[in-house]
């Protein structure tokens, strides 16, 4: 392995695993050297400034020694973190805690454009924006996050979407849903509807239920959270959440599996399941089935179930188009790999390393990815799961490493502090 390739591999956090033993620190291994690269290696346009796109931009600049022209196009003025957003709903954190700027990337010399990509030419790698701008590049990275299949639920009209919120994209909807939670009557029912897996952040809805229930327990003790889960069981950290509901929120949370929603009656504030069950609530937090972000559909990048984008796991290049790399929640998940912020962050590093290798005449190398996920069960105590994935050359995909990773023994305030450190570290790693 030459010096340049060794740098890229080690810096991507693909060899060393320092945060498996210390979960509060989470992202990059120590850098020992930098490659010597020629000026003006090439150009990259990145669609989407979430965890995947922002991380890719940062590390393309870092590992390319500033020799790659990078344009990041993001429609939002701020970076809103989905991790920790449930804490905002529960009232233990303010929206400012999860709101960040793109100034760190701008200071690196990355061209951050606030605009929305409306179309993509997958052959010429030209993108067109809502304001009429056009950008071309040698490599295109698409990190669109998720969209929602509203059409799968009868009655989920544009009017309904303004009142029945998903809150599954942090930002304005987080504040709007928080307001609905605060305005519920003491004795009112809030329903959280969870779509069938796969969806963004498997433990997220269950953590949300805990945070809302904790608020109800302290301020509206007669109120209740009903979880209608389209899945047959809790999708992540099952034993911990069930214990929390039994021990902490026995009077605040009711969990009902196999309750897939087929219809919304806005007037009656009622959800109707595939089995014909009719459940009404004062506040409806309906999370529709997830799919790859809208631009992935518009650009023709969807390959599977009309929902997800299949990729080459060595480089995260689209299986449909050359020179287009797809990151984060939009990808067709490999075995047991969740759609999560940490995975998107890892995707960003893998694709950055692959593109630097491509521009410098090298060969992309097999990667290792790590996912760490924390969930709060009350205001201070958290639990975690960590898992490692290795590239299997024979199967040409990422597979879980059964010898690495870990799970909490019990919820604790110490883990709650680690969770905050983890969030702050990954925000920094993606944006600064």
TITISE-780555 format. One line per field, with one value per residue (C-alpha): residue number from 1; residue in three letters; x, y, z. Coordinates in steps of 0.5 Angstrom, whole numbers, padded with zeros to 4 digits, always signed. Each point is the difference from the previous one (the first is absolute). Layout:
BEGIN
k <- c(NUM | ...)
r <- c(ALA | ...)
u <- c(X | ...)
v <- c(Y | ...)
w <- c(Z | ...)
This chain:
BEGIN
k <- c(1 | 2 | 3 | 4 | 5 | 6 | 7 | 8 | 9 | 10 | 11 | 12 | 13 | 14 | 15 | 16 | 17 | 18 | 19 | 20 | 21 | 22 | 23 | 24 | 25 | 26 | 27 | 28 | 29 | 30 | 31 | 32 | 33 | 34 | 35 | 36 | 37 | 38 | 39 | 40 | 41 | 42 | 43 | 44 | 45 | 46 | 47 | 48 | 49 | 50 | 51 | 52 | 53 | 54 | 55 | 56 | 57 | 58 | 59 | 60 | 61 | 62 | 63 | 64 | 65 | 66 | 67 | 68 | 69 | 70 | 71 | 72 | 73 | 74 | 75 | 76 | 77 | 78 | 79 | 80 | 81 | 82 | 83 | 84 | 85 | 86 | 87 | 88 | 89 | 90 | 91 | 92 | 93 | 94 | 95 | 96 | 97 | 98 | 99 | 100 | 101 | 102 | 103 | 104 | 105 | 106 | 107 | 108 | 109 | 110 | 111 | 112 | 113 | 114 | 115 | 116 | 117 | 118 | 119 | 120 | 121 | 122 | 123 | 124 | 125 | 126 | 127 | 128 | 129 | 130 | 131 | 132 | 133 | 134 | 135 | 136 | 137 | 138 | 139 | 140 | 141 | 142 | 143 | 144 | 145 | 146 | 147 | 148 | 149 | 150 | 151 | 152 | 153 | 154 | 155 | 156 | 157 | 158 | 159 | 160 | 161 | 162 | 163 | 164 | 165 | 166 | 167 | 168 | 169 | 170 | 171 | 172 | 173 | 174 | 175 | 176 | 177 | 178 | 179 | 180 | 181 | 182 | 183 | 184 | 185 | 186 | 187 | 188 | 189 | 190 | 191 | 192 | 193 | 194 | 195 | 196 | 197 | 198 | 199 | 200 | 201 | 202 | 203 | 204 | 205 | 206 | 207 | 208 | 209 | 210 | 211 | 212 | 213 | 214 | 215 | 216 | 217 | 218 | 219 | 220 | 221 | 222 | 223 | 224 | 225 | 226 | 227 | 228 | 229 | 230 | 231 | 232 | 233 | 234 | 235 | 236 | 237 | 238 | 239 | 240 | 241 | 242 | 243 | 244 | 245 | 246 | 247 | 248 | 249 | 250 | 251 | 252 | 253 | 254 | 255 | 256 | 257 | 258 | 259 | 260 | 261 | 262 | 263 | 264 | 265 | 266 | 267 | 268 | 269 | 270 | 271 | 272 | 273 | 274 | 275 | 276 | 277 | 278 | 279 | 280 | 281 | 282 | 283 | 284 | 285 | 286 | 287 | 288 | 289 | 290 | 291 | 292 | 293 | 294 | 295 | 296 | 297 | 298 | 299 | 300 | 301 | 302 | 303 | 304 | 305 | 306 | 307 | 308 | 309 | 310 | 311 | 312 | 313 | 314 | 315 | 316 | 317 | 318 | 319 | 320 | 321 | 322 | 323 | 324 | 325 | 326 | 327 | 328 | 329 | 330 | 331 | 332 | 333 | 334 | 335 | 336 | 337 | 338 | 339 | 340 | 341 | 342 | 343 | 344 | 345 | 346 | 347 | 348 | 349 | 350 | 351 | 352 | 353 | 354 | 355 | 356 | 357 | 358 | 359 | 360 | 361 | 362 | 363 | 364 | 365 | 366 | 367 | 368 | 369 | 370 | 371 | 372 | 373 | 374 | 375 | 376 | 377 | 378 | 379 | 380 | 381 | 382 | 383 | 384 | 385 | 386 | 387 | 388 | 389 | 390 | 391 | 392 | 393 | 394 | 395 | 396 | 397 | 398 | 399 | 400 | 401 | 402 | 403 | 404 | 405 | 406 | 407 | 408 | 409 | 410 | 411 | 412 | 413 | 414 | 415 | 416 | 417 | 418 | 419 | 420 | 421 | 422 | 423 | 424 | 425 | 426 | 427 | 428 | 429 | 430 | 431 | 432)
r <- c(UNK | UNK | UNK | UNK | UNK | UNK | UNK | UNK | UNK | UNK | UNK | UNK | UNK | UNK | UNK | UNK | UNK | UNK | UNK | UNK | UNK | UNK | UNK | UNK | UNK | UNK | UNK | UNK | UNK | UNK | UNK | UNK | UNK | UNK | UNK | UNK | UNK | UNK | UNK | UNK | UNK | UNK | UNK | UNK | UNK | UNK | UNK | UNK | UNK | UNK | UNK | UNK | UNK | UNK | UNK | UNK | UNK | UNK | UNK | UNK | UNK | UNK | UNK | UNK | UNK | UNK | UNK | UNK | UNK | UNK | UNK | UNK | UNK | UNK | UNK | UNK | UNK | UNK | UNK | UNK | UNK | UNK | UNK | UNK | UNK | UNK | UNK | UNK | UNK | UNK | UNK | UNK | UNK | UNK | UNK | UNK | UNK | UNK | UNK | UNK | UNK | UNK | UNK | UNK | UNK | UNK | UNK | UNK | UNK | UNK | UNK | UNK | UNK | UNK | UNK | UNK | UNK | UNK | UNK | UNK | UNK | UNK | UNK | UNK | UNK | UNK | UNK | UNK | UNK | UNK | UNK | UNK | UNK | UNK | UNK | UNK | UNK | UNK | UNK | UNK | UNK | UNK | UNK | UNK | UNK | UNK | UNK | UNK | UNK | UNK | UNK | UNK | UNK | UNK | UNK | UNK | UNK | UNK | UNK | UNK | UNK | UNK | UNK | UNK | UNK | UNK | UNK | UNK | UNK | UNK | UNK | UNK | UNK | UNK | UNK | UNK | UNK | UNK | UNK | UNK | UNK | UNK | UNK | UNK | UNK | UNK | UNK | UNK | UNK | UNK | UNK | UNK | UNK | UNK | UNK | UNK | UNK | UNK | UNK | UNK | UNK | UNK | UNK | UNK | UNK | UNK | UNK | UNK | UNK | UNK | UNK | UNK | UNK | UNK | UNK | UNK | UNK | UNK | UNK | UNK | UNK | UNK | UNK | UNK | UNK | UNK | UNK | UNK | UNK | UNK | UNK | UNK | UNK | UNK | UNK | UNK | UNK | UNK | UNK | UNK | UNK | UNK | UNK | UNK | UNK | UNK | UNK | UNK | UNK | UNK | UNK | UNK | UNK | UNK | UNK | UNK | UNK | UNK | UNK | UNK | UNK | UNK | UNK | UNK | UNK | UNK | UNK | UNK | UNK | UNK | UNK | UNK | UNK | UNK | UNK | UNK | UNK | UNK | UNK | UNK | UNK | UNK | UNK | UNK | UNK | UNK | UNK | UNK | UNK | UNK | UNK | UNK | UNK | UNK | UNK | UNK | UNK | UNK | UNK | UNK | UNK | UNK | UNK | UNK | UNK | UNK | UNK | UNK | UNK | UNK | UNK | UNK | UNK | UNK | UNK | UNK | UNK | UNK | UNK | UNK | UNK | UNK | UNK | UNK | UNK | UNK | UNK | UNK | UNK | UNK | UNK | UNK | UNK | UNK | UNK | UNK | UNK | UNK | UNK | UNK | UNK | UNK | UNK | UNK | UNK | UNK | UNK | UNK | UNK | UNK | UNK | UNK | UNK | UNK | UNK | UNK | UNK | UNK | UNK | UNK | UNK | UNK | UNK | UNK | UNK | UNK | UNK | UNK | UNK | UNK | UNK | UNK | UNK | UNK | UNK | UNK | UNK | UNK | UNK | UNK | UNK | UNK | UNK | UNK | UNK | UNK | UNK | UNK | UNK | UNK | UNK | UNK | UNK | UNK | UNK | UNK | UNK | UNK | UNK | UNK | UNK | UNK | UNK | UNK | UNK | UNK | UNK | UNK | UNK | UNK | UNK | UNK | UNK | UNK | UNK | UNK | UNK | UNK | UNK | UNK | UNK | UNK | UNK | UNK | UNK | UNK | UNK | UNK | UNK | UNK | UNK | UNK)
u <- c(+0000 | +0003 | +0001 | -0006 | -0005 | +0002 | -0002 | -0007 | -0001 | +0002 | -0003 | -0007 | +0000 | +0000 | +0006 | +0000 | -0007 | +0002 | -0008 | -0002 | +0004 | -0002 | -0006 | +0000 | +0005 | -0003 | +0003 | +0007 | +0007 | +0006 | +0004 | +0007 | +0001 | -0003 | +0001 | +0004 | -0006 | +0000 | -0003 | -0007 | -0002 | -0007 | -0007 | -0005 | -0008 | -0003 | -0008 | -0002 | +0003 | -0002 | +0005 | +0002 | +0001 | +0003 | +0005 | +0002 | +0001 | +0005 | +0004 | +0001 | +0003 | +0004 | +0003 | +0000 | +0004 | -0004 | +0001 | -0007 | -0005 | -0006 | -0007 | -0005 | -0008 | -0005 | -0007 | +0000 | +0004 | +0002 | +0002 | -0005 | +0002 | -0005 | +0004 | -0002 | -0006 | -0005 | +0003 | -0002 | -0007 | +0000 | +0002 | +0007 | +0004 | -0001 | -0001 | +0007 | +0003 | -0001 | +0001 | +0007 | +0002 | +0005 | +0005 | +0005 | +0000 | +0000 | +0006 | +0003 | -0001 | -0006 | -0005 | -0007 | -0006 | -0006 | -0005 | -0004 | +0002 | -0006 | +0003 | +0006 | +0003 | +0003 | +0005 | +0003 | -0001 | -0003 | -0005 | -0005 | -0003 | -0006 | +0003 | +0002 | +0008 | +0003 | +0006 | +0005 | +0005 | +0004 | -0003 | -0007 | -0002 | -0007 | -0002 | -0008 | -0002 | -0007 | -0007 | -0007 | -0005 | -0006 | -0004 | +0000 | -0004 | -0007 | -0002 | +0007 | -0001 | +0004 | -0005 | +0001 | +0007 | +0000 | -0004 | +0003 | +0007 | +0006 | +0005 | +0005 | +0004 | +0003 | -0001 | -0007 | -0004 | +0004 | -0003 | -0007 | -0001 | +0003 | -0005 | -0006 | +0003 | +0000 | -0007 | -0003 | -0005 | +0001 | -0003 | +0001 | +0003 | +0006 | +0001 | +0007 | -0001 | +0006 | +0001 | +0003 | +0007 | +0005 | -0001 | +0005 | +0002 | -0003 | +0000 | -0002 | -0008 | +0001 | +0005 | -0005 | -0006 | +0005 | +0001 | -0007 | -0002 | +0005 | -0003 | -0007 | +0002 | +0002 | -0005 | -0006 | +0000 | -0007 | +0003 | +0002 | +0004 | -0002 | +0005 | -0003 | +0006 | -0001 | +0005 | -0001 | +0005 | +0004 | +0006 | +0006 | +0002 | -0007 | +0002 | +0002 | -0006 | -0005 | +0003 | +0000 | -0008 | -0001 | +0004 | +0000 | -0006 | -0005 | -0006 | +0003 | +0001 | -0004 | +0004 | -0004 | +0004 | -0003 | -0003 | +0001 | -0004 | -0004 | -0004 | +0000 | -0007 | +0002 | -0007 | +0000 | +0007 | +0000 | +0005 | -0003 | +0004 | +0001 | -0005 | -0005 | +0002 | -0002 | +0004 | -0001 | +0005 | +0000 | +0007 | +0002 | +0008 | -0001 | +0007 | -0002 | +0004 | +0007 | +0004 | +0006 | +0000 | -0004 | +0006 | +0002 | -0007 | +0000 | +0007 | -0002 | +0005 | -0005 | +0001 | -0004 | -0007 | -0001 | +0003 | +0008 | +0006 | +0005 | +0007 | +0007 | +0002 | +0008 | -0001 | -0008 | +0000 | -0007 | -0002 | -0004 | +0005 | +0007 | +0004 | -0006 | +0001 | -0006 | +0000 | -0004 | -0007 | -0002 | +0005 | -0003 | +0002 | +0005 | -0001 | -0002 | +0003 | -0005 | -0002 | +0004 | +0004 | +0006 | +0000 | -0002 | +0007 | +0004 | -0003 | +0003 | +0007 | -0001 | -0002 | +0005 | +0006 | -0002 | -0001 | +0007 | +0003 | -0004 | +0003 | +0007 | +0000 | +0000 | -0005 | -0006 | +0001 | -0005 | -0002 | -0003 | -0006 | -0002 | -0007 | -0001 | -0007 | -0002 | -0008 | -0002 | -0005 | -0002 | +0003 | +0007 | +0001 | +0002 | +0002 | +0004 | +0002 | +0006 | +0001 | +0006 | -0001 | +0006 | +0000 | -0001 | +0004 | -0003 | -0007 | +0001 | -0004 | +0001 | -0001 | +0000 | +0006 | -0002 | +0006 | -0001 | -0005 | -0004 | -0006 | -0002 | -0001 | -0005 | -0002 | +0004 | +0001 | +0008 | -0003 | -0004 | +0006 | +0004 | -0006 | +0001 | +0007 | -0001 | -0005 | +0005 | +0005 | -0003 | -0003 | +0007 | +0003 | -0005 | -0001 | +0007)
v <- c(+0000 | +0007 | +0006 | +0003 | -0006 | -0001 | +0007 | +0000 | -0007 | +0002 | +0007 | -0003 | -0004 | -0006 | -0004 | +0003 | +0000 | +0004 | +0002 | -0007 | +0000 | +0007 | +0002 | +0007 | +0001 | -0002 | +0001 | +0001 | -0004 | +0004 | +0002 | -0001 | +0002 | +0004 | -0002 | +0004 | +0002 | +0004 | +0007 | +0000 | -0008 | +0001 | +0003 | -0003 | +0002 | -0002 | +0000 | +0000 | +0003 | -0005 | -0005 | -0003 | +0006 | +0004 | -0005 | -0002 | +0008 | +0000 | -0006 | +0001 | +0007 | -0003 | -0006 | +0003 | +0006 | +0005 | -0002 | -0002 | +0005 | -0002 | +0003 | -0002 | +0002 | +0000 | +0003 | +0002 | +0005 | -0004 | -0007 | -0003 | -0006 | -0006 | -0003 | +0004 | +0003 | -0005 | +0004 | +0006 | -0003 | -0002 | +0007 | -0002 | +0003 | +0007 | +0000 | +0004 | -0006 | -0004 | +0006 | +0001 | +0004 | -0002 | +0006 | -0006 | -0003 | +0007 | +0002 | -0006 | +0003 | -0004 | +0003 | -0001 | +0002 | +0001 | -0002 | -0006 | -0005 | -0001 | -0005 | -0004 | -0002 | -0007 | +0000 | +0007 | +0000 | +0007 | +0002 | +0006 | +0004 | +0003 | +0007 | -0002 | -0001 | -0006 | -0004 | -0005 | -0005 | -0006 | -0003 | +0001 | -0002 | -0001 | +0000 | +0002 | -0003 | -0003 | +0002 | -0002 | -0005 | +0004 | -0003 | -0007 | +0003 | +0002 | +0007 | +0003 | +0006 | +0006 | +0003 | -0005 | +0000 | +0007 | -0003 | -0007 | +0000 | -0005 | +0004 | -0005 | +0006 | +0004 | +0008 | +0003 | -0006 | -0001 | +0006 | -0001 | -0007 | +0003 | +0005 | -0005 | -0004 | +0006 | +0002 | -0007 | +0000 | -0004 | -0007 | +0001 | -0006 | +0001 | -0005 | -0002 | -0004 | -0004 | -0002 | -0007 | -0001 | +0003 | +0007 | +0005 | -0001 | -0007 | +0002 | +0007 | -0001 | -0004 | +0006 | +0005 | -0004 | +0000 | +0008 | +0002 | -0005 | +0003 | +0007 | -0003 | -0003 | +0006 | +0005 | -0003 | -0007 | -0002 | +0001 | -0006 | -0003 | -0005 | -0003 | -0004 | -0004 | -0002 | -0005 | -0007 | +0002 | +0006 | +0001 | +0002 | -0001 | -0003 | -0003 | +0007 | +0004 | -0006 | +0001 | +0007 | +0000 | -0005 | +0004 | +0007 | +0001 | -0005 | +0005 | +0004 | -0005 | -0005 | -0004 | -0004 | -0004 | -0002 | +0007 | +0002 | +0007 | +0000 | +0006 | +0007 | +0003 | +0007 | +0003 | -0006 | +0000 | -0007 | -0005 | -0007 | -0006 | -0005 | -0005 | +0006 | +0002 | +0007 | +0004 | +0007 | +0005 | +0008 | +0000 | -0005 | -0001 | -0004 | -0002 | -0002 | -0006 | +0003 | +0000 | +0003 | +0008 | +0003 | +0002 | -0008 | -0001 | +0006 | -0002 | -0007 | -0003 | -0005 | -0007 | -0004 | +0000 | +0006 | +0003 | -0001 | +0001 | -0006 | +0001 | -0003 | -0001 | +0001 | +0007 | +0002 | +0001 | -0001 | -0007 | +0004 | +0006 | +0001 | +0005 | +0002 | -0002 | -0001 | +0001 | -0001 | -0002 | +0000 | -0006 | -0007 | -0003 | -0005 | -0006 | +0003 | +0007 | +0005 | +0007 | +0004 | +0007 | -0004 | -0005 | +0006 | +0003 | -0006 | +0000 | +0007 | -0002 | -0007 | +0004 | +0006 | -0005 | -0004 | +0007 | +0002 | -0007 | +0001 | +0007 | -0002 | -0006 | -0005 | -0006 | +0001 | -0005 | -0004 | +0004 | -0001 | +0004 | +0001 | +0002 | +0002 | +0002 | +0003 | +0001 | +0003 | -0003 | +0006 | +0007 | -0002 | -0008 | -0003 | -0007 | -0002 | -0005 | +0000 | -0004 | -0001 | -0002 | -0003 | +0000 | -0007 | -0001 | -0006 | +0002 | +0007 | +0003 | +0003 | -0006 | +0001 | -0002 | -0005 | +0001 | +0008 | +0005 | +0000 | +0001 | +0004 | -0004 | +0005 | +0007 | +0005 | +0007 | -0001 | -0003 | +0006 | +0005 | -0005 | +0001 | +0008 | -0001 | -0005 | +0005 | +0006 | -0004 | -0002 | +0007 | +0003 | -0006 | +0001 | +0008 | +0003)
w <- c(+0000 | -0002 | +0005 | -0004 | +0001 | +0007 | +0002 | -0004 | +0003 | +0007 | +0000 | -0002 | +0007 | -0004 | +0004 | +0007 | +0004 | +0006 | +0001 | +0001 | +0007 | +0001 | -0003 | +0002 | -0006 | -0006 | -0007 | -0003 | +0002 | +0001 | -0006 | -0001 | -0007 | -0006 | -0008 | -0005 | -0005 | -0006 | +0000 | -0004 | +0001 | -0002 | +0002 | +0004 | +0001 | +0006 | +0001 | +0007 | +0006 | +0005 | +0004 | -0006 | -0005 | +0005 | +0002 | -0007 | -0001 | +0006 | -0002 | -0007 | +0002 | +0005 | -0003 | -0007 | +0003 | -0003 | -0007 | -0001 | -0002 | +0004 | +0000 | +0005 | -0002 | +0006 | +0000 | +0008 | +0003 | +0006 | +0002 | +0004 | +0004 | +0000 | +0006 | +0006 | -0003 | +0004 | +0006 | -0002 | -0001 | +0008 | +0002 | +0003 | -0006 | -0004 | -0008 | +0000 | +0003 | -0007 | -0004 | -0004 | -0005 | -0007 | +0002 | +0002 | -0007 | -0003 | +0004 | -0004 | -0007 | -0001 | -0005 | +0004 | -0004 | +0003 | -0005 | -0002 | -0005 | -0005 | -0005 | -0002 | -0006 | +0002 | -0006 | -0001 | +0008 | -0001 | +0006 | -0001 | +0006 | +0002 | -0001 | -0007 | +0001 | -0003 | +0003 | -0004 | +0003 | -0001 | +0006 | +0003 | +0007 | +0002 | +0007 | +0000 | +0006 | +0001 | -0003 | +0002 | -0004 | +0002 | -0006 | +0004 | +0005 | -0002 | +0002 | +0001 | -0004 | +0000 | +0005 | +0004 | +0000 | +0003 | +0006 | +0001 | +0001 | -0001 | +0003 | -0003 | -0003 | +0005 | +0000 | -0001 | +0001 | +0007 | +0002 | -0003 | +0003 | +0007 | +0000 | -0001 | +0006 | +0004 | -0002 | +0001 | +0006 | +0006 | -0001 | -0008 | -0004 | -0005 | -0005 | -0003 | -0006 | -0002 | -0007 | -0003 | +0000 | -0003 | +0003 | +0002 | +0007 | +0002 | +0008 | -0001 | +0001 | +0006 | +0003 | -0002 | +0004 | +0006 | -0001 | -0001 | +0006 | +0004 | -0001 | +0001 | +0007 | +0002 | -0002 | -0003 | +0004 | -0003 | -0007 | -0004 | -0006 | -0004 | -0005 | -0006 | -0003 | -0007 | +0002 | +0004 | +0005 | +0003 | -0005 | +0004 | +0007 | +0001 | +0008 | +0002 | -0003 | +0003 | +0007 | +0000 | -0003 | +0006 | +0005 | -0001 | -0005 | +0002 | +0000 | -0005 | -0006 | -0004 | -0005 | -0006 | -0005 | -0007 | -0001 | -0007 | -0002 | -0006 | +0001 | +0003 | +0002 | +0002 | +0002 | +0005 | +0002 | -0001 | -0003 | -0004 | +0000 | -0006 | +0005 | +0001 | +0007 | +0001 | +0005 | +0002 | +0003 | +0002 | -0003 | -0006 | -0001 | -0007 | -0003 | -0007 | -0003 | -0002 | -0007 | -0003 | +0000 | -0006 | -0004 | -0001 | -0003 | -0005 | -0002 | -0001 | +0005 | +0003 | -0001 | +0005 | +0003 | -0003 | +0006 | +0001 | -0004 | -0001 | +0000 | +0000 | +0007 | -0002 | -0002 | +0001 | -0008 | -0002 | -0004 | -0005 | -0002 | +0000 | +0004 | +0004 | +0007 | +0005 | +0008 | +0006 | +0001 | -0007 | -0001 | -0001 | +0007 | +0001 | +0005 | +0007 | -0002 | +0002 | -0003 | +0005 | +0001 | +0002 | -0006 | -0005 | +0003 | -0001 | -0007 | -0001 | +0002 | -0005 | -0006 | +0002 | +0000 | -0006 | -0004 | +0002 | -0002 | -0007 | -0001 | +0002 | -0004 | +0005 | +0002 | +0005 | +0006 | +0004 | +0006 | +0007 | +0003 | +0007 | +0002 | +0007 | +0002 | +0007 | +0002 | +0006 | +0005 | +0004 | +0001 | +0002 | -0001 | -0007 | -0003 | -0006 | -0005 | -0004 | -0006 | -0005 | -0008 | -0004 | -0008 | -0002 | -0007 | -0002 | +0002 | -0002 | +0005 | +0008 | +0005 | +0007 | +0004 | +0006 | +0004 | +0001 | +0002 | +0007 | +0003 | +0007 | +0006 | +0003 | -0001 | +0004 | +0000 | -0001 | -0007 | -0001 | +0001 | -0005 | -0005 | +0000 | -0001 | -0006 | -0003 | +0001 | -0003 | -0006 | -0001 | +0000 | -0004 | -0006 | +0000 | +0003)
